[in-house]
Amino acid sequence: MLDTKIIDEISSKVTANLPKGLQTLQSDLQHNLRSTLSATLGKLNLVSREEFEIQQGVLARTRAKVDALERRVRELETALEKEDNSG
C-alpha cells in the first residue's frame, strides 16, 4: 500500500509550483490531485520497500538452495555413471 504522506507531498509540491493566478485554486487543485494520484497509484501493483527487501532475501535463500540441489544432483549423477562404468 502506498503511503498517503507521499501522495500528500507530491500534490503539495505540484500545487506550490502553480502560477500565481492559479494558486487561488490551490486547495481545490490539491484535493483533486490527491484523489487522482491515490486512484491512479492504487491501481498499480506496488509493494513497500520493506516487503521488497524481505522477498529479495527469500529469493536469495531459495536461489542458494536450488544451486546446492543442482550441485548435489550432478554429484549423484557422476557417482552413478562411475558405478555403471565400473560394474
C-alpha positions in Angstrom: 0.0 0.0 0.0 1.3 3.4 -0.9 1.9 5.8 1.9 -0.6 8.7 1.9 2.1 11.0 3.1 3.9 10.5 -0.3 0.7 11.4 -2.2 0.2 14.5 0.0 3.8 15.6 -0.6 3.5 15.2 -4.3 0.3 17.1 -4.5 1.7 19.9 -2.3 4.8 20.3 -4.4 2.7 20.4 -7.6 0.3 23.0 -6.3 3.1 25.1 -4.7 4.7 25.5 -8.1 1.5 26.7 -9.8 1.5 30.1 -11.4 0.3 32.9 -9.1 -3.1 33.2 -10.8 -3.9 29.5 -10.2 -2.8 29.5 -6.6 -6.2 30.8 -5.5 -7.5 27.4 -6.6 -4.7 25.7 -4.7 -7.0 23.9 -2.2 -9.3 22.5 -4.8 -6.5 21.5 -7.1 -4.6 19.9 -4.3 -7.7 17.9 -3.3 -8.4 16.8 -6.9 -4.7 16.0 -7.5 -4.5 13.9 -4.3 -7.6 12.0 -5.3 -6.4 11.4 -8.8 -2.9 10.3 -7.6 -4.5 7.9 -5.0 -6.8 6.3 -7.6 -4.1 6.0 -10.2 -1.3 4.7 -7.9 -3.8 2.4 -6.2 -4.3 0.6 -9.5 -0.6 -0.2 -9.6 0.7 -3.4 -8.1 3.2 -1.7 -5.7 4.8 -3.1 -2.6 6.6 -1.3 0.2 10.4 -1.2 0.3 10.3 -3.4 3.4 8.3 -6.1 1.7 10.5 -5.9 -1.4 13.6 -6.4 0.7 12.0 -9.4 2.5 11.1 -11.0 -0.7 14.6 -10.3 -2.1 16.0 -12.2 0.9 13.6 -15.1 0.4 14.6 -15.2 -3.3 18.3 -15.2 -2.4 17.9 -18.1 0.1 15.8 -20.0 -2.5 18.4 -19.5 -5.2 21.1 -20.8 -2.8 19.1 -23.9 -2.1 18.5 -24.5 -5.8 22.2 -24.1 -6.5 23.1 -26.6 -3.7 20.5 -29.1 -5.0 21.8 -28.8 -8.6 25.3 -29.5 -7.3 24.1 -32.5 -5.4 22.3 -33.9 -8.4 25.4 -33.5 -10.5 27.4 -35.3 -7.8 24.9 -38.1 -7.7 24.8 -38.4 -11.5 28.6 -38.6 -11.6 28.7 -41.2 -8.9 26.0 -43.2 -10.7 27.9 -43.0 -14.0 31.1 -44.2 -12.3 29.2 -47.1 -10.7 27.7 -48.1 -14.1 31.0 -47.9 -15.9 32.9 -50.0 -13.3 30.2 -52.7 -13.0 
